[in-house]
Every structure is written in structure tokens, then in C-alpha cells.
Amino acid sequence: MGINVPESVFTKYYEVIDSTFDIFGVECLLVFTETVEESAANNNVPDVPSMNIHRRNQDQYRRDAKTYKQVEKTETIKLKVYWDSKNFIKPSPSLVLPNNSIQTIFFMSDLKKINRAKELIVHNGIKDTQEMRFKKLGQAFPMGLRQNRYCGCFWEAA
């Protein structure tokens, strides 16, 4: 026998959880890298004829007499950040995380941004005092009722 849950229960649940982002959420910076073409050609930059340039750790290279450079771009996002592993919501009981890992919870609408991000700078308000950078640890996972509104993601210290 199935249980019919009224839609008002889900509406109230989403309303309450959404309000926790205003209370407990912190402004963070997502860090993206973009490849841009520099206008002034620099002859000191190594020429890279390889197709696998994305696998090399170079922030500047030349190809076909054009100079390219990796540039960091940031975007502000509000996340709930959990620092203590006892408070983590684990998608798997066998999940083992390295020390200094954090968990973030965010809206599903921000999932594409999170997936594109190279790094995360946690707590934009104290970035000038101490910048805390993290790299994504695995993929984001859906969470909450119906698993269609919120996601979680683990990050390790960069």
C-alpha cells in the first residue's frame, strides 16, 4: 500500500531548506580557467605542436605563431560548507576521505558551475585574511527529498 504525500509537504520542506542557505550559507568563489590569446607575441614562450597541451601543466604556450595563456576567472556562489566529517552526508558507507576535506551543499541549478570549476575558494569574507583553496574530490551527488533540488560535493585541500 503506497502512501500519498501531499505536495504541500514538499513545498514546506523546500522552503525550510532554502532558508538555511540564508542562515548557514557562506559566499565562496568558484575558480575557472580559460585559455585566451595574447595580443603581443612573446618569443620566449615555448612552441607546443602537440595535440595534448591540455595534459601539460603550462600556463602559457605558443601554437601557429599565436601565444595562448591560461587565465583564472572567479564567480561568487553561496554554499553551505561543512568542515567536520562527522557532519558529512555520505553517499556511500565505504567512502574514505582525506584529512582536511570539506563537504559543500548547493542548489542543483548551480551544478554546471560546480562541474566546470577547477577550484573553490571557501568563505569569500575572510579571503584577504586566509585564502582556503580546495579541489573537487569526485563528482557531485544529488541529495534531499526527491533528489532534484540540492546537491553535495566533497573537496580536498589544494
PEVEN-V360462 format. One line per field, one symbol per residue. phi: phi as a letter, one per 40 degrees, with the letter a starting at -180 (. if undefined). psi: psi as a letter, one per 30 degrees, with the letter a starting at -180 (. if undefined). burial: b if it has 24 or more other ideal C-beta (glycine too) atoms within 12 Angstrom, else e. A space follows every 10 residues. Layout:
phi->???
psi->???
burial->???
//
This chain:
phi->.cbccccccc ccdccccdcc cccbcbcbbc bbbbcbcccc cbcccccbcc cccccccbca abafgbbbac bcbbacacbc bbcccccccc cacccbbccg cbbbbacdcc ccccccccab bcgdcbdcca cbbbbcbgcc bcagcgfbbb bbabbbdc
psi->klkjkkffee eeeeeeeeff eeefkkklkk klkkklkkek kjffkkkjfk fhefflikfk lkkhgkkkkk kkklkkkklk kkfkfffkjk fkfgkkkllg llkkklkffg eeeeefkelk jkiffgeeek kjkkkkjall klllkfhgfl llkkklk.
burial->eeeeeeeeee eeeeeebeee beeebbebbb beeeeeeeee eeeeeeeeee eeeeeeeeeb beeeeebbee eeebbebbbb bbeeeeebbe eeeeeebeee bbbbbbbbeb bebbeebbbb bbbbeeeeee ebbbebbeeb bebbeeeebb bbbbbbee
//
